[in-house]
Amino acid sequence: VQLVESGGGLVHPGGSLRLSCAASGSTFSSYVMRWYRQAPGAELELVAGINSEGIITNFADSLKGRFTISRDNAKNMVYLQMNNLKFEDTAVYYCNKGIEWGQGTQVTVSA
């Protein structure tokens, strides 16, 4: 199974981005999918998780109200909608499925 993230980029503070993660393989719908991020010099941080039924399993308290996780099992996709982005959201964002990881997509919030 392969995970491929997309949608990162450079955005001004207050802006929005929608990250996408495309998963190959037939077992996608049975897995909890998670987004993590790693800022420069920082440890990997769990952003959010969503189970096969679309129920949120994990969510960083500091991001509630700004970020939203969702999935489309028919398309083998998981999304992270990020609104009102702040400088501290700058990081590489990774999609995770069990022991599998994507290559990451860079999000940079800069004036």
N, C-alpha and C positions, 0 to 999 in steps of 0.2 A: 504494500500500500504506500502510496506517495501522497504527501501533503504539499500543496503549493500555495503560498500566500501572495496576495497582491493588494494594491490599493494604497500603499504607503506613499509618502511624499513630503514635500515642504509646505507648511501651512502657517498662517499668521495666528497669533493668539486669538482665541474666540472662534476660530474656524472649525470646520468639521471634515472628517474623513470617514470613509467606510472601507474597512478591511474585509477581504474575502479570503477564504481558504477552500481550495478545491481538493477533494480527496478521491483517490482512485480506489477500486476494490469494492466488493459486494457487501462488506460487513459494516459499512459506515453507520447505517441507521441504528445499529445496536450499541454504539459506543457513546460514552460521554465525551464531548469535545470541549477543549479548553483553549483559551488564549492566555499566553504569558507575555511578559515584556522584560527587557533588560536594558536599563539605562547605562550610560557610560560609567564604568567604575562601580557599578552596583550589582547586587545579586539578582538572580532571576525572580520575578514577582508574578504570582498568579493574578490574572486580571478577572477572568470570569470562566464559568463552566456551564454547560447545558447538556441535559441528558437526552436520550433518544426520543422522549415524548415532548421535548421542548421546555422542560422544567429547569429553572436555573438551579444549579447545584452549588456554585461558588460565585462570589462576587466581592471584589475588594471594596470595603466600606467607603474608602476615599473616592471611589469612582462612581458610586451610585448616583443616579440623577444626570450623569453626563454620558456614560457609556451604556450601550445596550448590546447584548449578545442574542443571536438568533440562528436558526438553522433551517435548511430545506433538505429533507431527506431524499426527496425525489431527484434532486440535483446533486446530491453528495456535497453540499456546500454548508459552510458555517461563516457567519458574518460578525463583525464587531463595528457597530456604529459609534463613532466618537464625536461628541459635540462639545462646544465651548472648550476647545483644547487649550492647554496651558503649557508654559515652558517645560514644566516638570513631566509632561507626558512624552517628551522626546525619548525615544528608545527604539530598539529593534523589537518588533512584535512577532511572536511565534505561535503557530497553530500546533496543537498537540492532540494526539489520539493514542491513548495507552502509552506504549513505549516509543511511539513514532512521533517525529518532529518534522516540521517544515524547515525551510532554509531561512525564514525570517523576512520581514519587510520593514524597512526603515521609516520611522515617522519622526520628522523634525519640526518642532514648533519654534518659530523664530520670527522676530520682528523685521 
